[in-house]
């Protein structure tokens, strides 16, 4: 199963910045169990939404020539809960990029309220230094 945790891109500046929107709804099955009676979006899924936003930005910056994989969560700080009915804006910026890897900084907001700051590192596995072979 493939889950996409963003609904759409609202800004995209190649090689620099991307902004995406995620509408959180009670129709999302995971919210029924996390937590019963007080559903909130799990923080790990907010990290995944940022990884998808920033990962597409990084992949597009190099023409999707390499496979981009999340290598490290450098920072993940959360300031508030996210509940059904909330609309999140995910802003990702490329801090650095090379043939082997990239780092990004990200912020998640609900309207003007900060929800999270998430900095990520990605590896370009086709340019890996270990010489491992990966499937197409």
N, C-alpha and C positions, 0 to 999 in steps of 0.2 A: 504494500500500500504506500502511496506517496501522498504526503500531506504538505500543502502549501499554506504557510502561516501569514501570508500577506494577501491583501485583496487587490491592490493595484498600486502602481507607481504614480505619484503625482508630480515628481520632479526627477529629472535624470540629466546630469551633466557629465558626460563621458570622462572617465579618469579622475573625477574629483568628488562628486556628490550625488547621492540618490536619496529620495524621500518616498516612503511608501505608507499606505494606510491599512490598518487592520481593524475591522469592525468585530467586536466581541459579542456573540449572541448565545442565548441559552440553547439554541439548536445544536451547539457543539457538544457532542456526547461527553467529552472529558469533564465538562463543567458540572455534570450531574453528580459526579463522585468526588469532586474536589472543591469544596467540601459540602456534604449534604446540608441543606438549609442555609448555607452561606457560600454560594459558588464564587470562586475567584479563578482567574487565569493563572496557571502555574508559572512561576518565574522561569523555569527551564524552557517553557514554550515561548516566552518573550525573548530569551536568548536565541532560540531557533529562528524566530521571526527576524531578529536583527542579523543573524548569520545568513539567512536567505537574501535579505535586502543588500547587505554588504558583499556577499559572495557573488551575486549577479553583477554588482558594480565592478568588482575586481575582475571577474571573468570577461566582462565586456571591454574593460580598459585594455586588455591584451588580445582582443579579437576572438575570445573563446578558443585560443590555440591550446591551452593547457586545461587539465582537470583541476578545478579549484576545490580544495577540501579545508574544512575548519581544522586548524592545527592547535590553537590555544585560545582560551578565554583569559585575556590579560586583566580585565576588570569587569566586574558585574556588581553594580550597586543599585539597590531598589529602594524607592522612597514611599511607595503607596501600593495598595491593592488595585487590581483591575477586575471589574465586575461586568457581567452581561449588560449590554446597552452602551458600554464605553466605546469610543472610537479613539484608536491610538494612531499617532504619527511617529514613524520611525525615520530618523535622519542618520545617514551613514556618510562618512567622509573617509577618503583614502589618506592615511598619514604617510605611508611609504609603499613603494611597489618596486619589485625587481623581477628578474626572470625566475627566481626560485620561490619567492614568497611576497606577501603583502600584509600590511597592518592597517586596521581601520579604527576609527573612533565613532561611537554612536550614542544617540540620545533618543529616548522614547518619551513622548509627552501625551497627555490627555488635555486637549485645548492648550492652555499655557502652563499647565501644571506638570512639573517633572515627575516621571514615573521611574525611569532607570537611566543609568549611564553604562554602556557596554562597549568595551574595546576588545577587538578580536584580531587574531593572526591567522592567516591562510597560507597553505602551502600549494605550490604548483607542482603536482606530483609527476608530471611529465618531465620536469626539470629537476627532479630530486637528486641529491648529492650521493645517496647510498647506492645508486645504480640498480635499484629494484625494478622489475618489470611489472607493469600493471595492465589489466585487460582493457581492450578498447571500450 
